[in-house]
Amino acid sequence: KSAARRLSISSGINAEYGERGGKMKDLDIQEGLCHVTASAPLQVMFGYTSFLRKHTSGMGTFTMEFSQNKPVEPHIQEQLIADYRETKAYKNQQSSGIGV
């Protein structure tokens, strides 16, 4: 039963990485511990601690380390620009003529 539980937890964690746009690199289950090595964009990792605690009854931990910079996808760039143009800072910059 405990092995099935560990596999259930690890498959849920694997699925979560996939949903967040991440890629699993390695999965090692030994002596009741599941060690996952994966990569995912930093932006999608916010809130991951809550997911992990919920699915491991508060026992799961994780660490992150910088891997690489990648260009933002064009549709995300457009959304970021649109969001910034709605900010007070952008509107103040436009009205003052700075950076135009």
C-alpha positions as a printed Julia matrix, in Angstrom:
100×3 Matrix{Float64}:
  0.0    0.0     0.0
  2.77   2.47    0.82
  4.46   1.81   -2.54
  1.18   2.53   -4.32
  0.81   5.74   -2.31
  4.33   6.85   -3.22
  3.68   6.14   -6.9
  0.38   8.0    -6.7
  2.11  11.03   -5.18
  4.97  10.94   -7.68
  2.59  10.65  -10.65
  0.62  13.63   -9.32
  3.8   15.65   -8.97
  4.88  14.61  -12.48
  1.51  15.69  -13.88
  1.76  19.02  -12.07
  5.15  19.76  -13.63
  3.66  19.02  -17.05
  0.7   21.31  -16.44
  3.09  24.07  -15.4
  5.11  23.7   -18.6
  7.96  21.89  -16.89
  9.89  18.83  -17.92
 10.83  15.98  -15.64
 14.46  14.96  -15.99
 14.7   12.21  -13.37
 12.52  10.39  -10.83
 14.14   8.31   -8.1
 12.14   6.47   -5.44
 14.2    4.9    -2.66
 13.45   4.03    0.96
 10.1    5.8     0.93
 11.45   9.02   -0.58
 10.61  10.33   -4.03
 13.3   12.59   -5.51
 12.27  14.46   -8.66
 14.64  16.46  -10.84
 12.79  18.72  -13.24
 12.93  22.08  -14.96
 10.17  24.65  -15.23
  9.89  28.38  -15.91
 10.17  30.43  -12.72
  6.92  32.22  -13.49
  4.87  29.03  -13.17
  6.51  27.87   -9.94
  4.74  30.44   -7.77
  2.28  28.53   -5.62
  4.13  25.24   -6.06
  4.94  25.04   -2.34
  1.21  24.93   -1.54
  0.63  22.19   -4.11
  3.52  20.13   -2.8
  2.5   20.45    0.86
 -1.08  19.51    0.05
 -0.1   16.41   -1.92
  2.56  15.21    0.53
  0.71  15.89    3.78
  3.15  18.7     4.52
  6.23  16.49    4.21
  7.43  17.51    0.74
 10.17  20.06    0.15
 11.82  21.44   -2.95
 14.67  23.66   -3.99
 15.16  25.79   -7.07
 18.28  26.93   -8.8
 18.85  29.1   -11.83
 19.37  27.17  -15.03
 19.11  29.48  -18.01
 17.46  32.53  -19.54
 15.09  32.0   -22.43
 13.22  34.55  -24.53
  9.62  35.11  -23.53
  7.15  33.69  -26.03
  5.6   36.37  -28.29
  2.05  36.04  -26.93
  3.37  36.47  -23.38
  5.45  39.48  -24.47
  2.32  41.11  -25.9
  0.38  40.49  -22.68
  3.19  41.89  -20.52
  3.38  45.04  -22.66
 -0.41  45.47  -22.56
 -0.43  45.01  -18.78
  2.4   47.55  -18.34
  0.62  50.11  -20.49
 -2.26  50.0   -18.02
 -0.02  50.91  -15.08
  0.19  54.31  -13.46
  3.97  54.41  -14.03
  3.55  54.05  -17.79
  0.8   56.65  -17.96
  2.9   59.11  -15.89
  5.87  58.51  -18.19
  3.75  59.18  -21.26
  2.24  62.37  -19.84
  5.66  63.73  -18.83
  7.18  63.04  -22.24
 10.03  60.99  -20.76
 11.11  58.04  -22.86
  8.83  58.92  -25.76
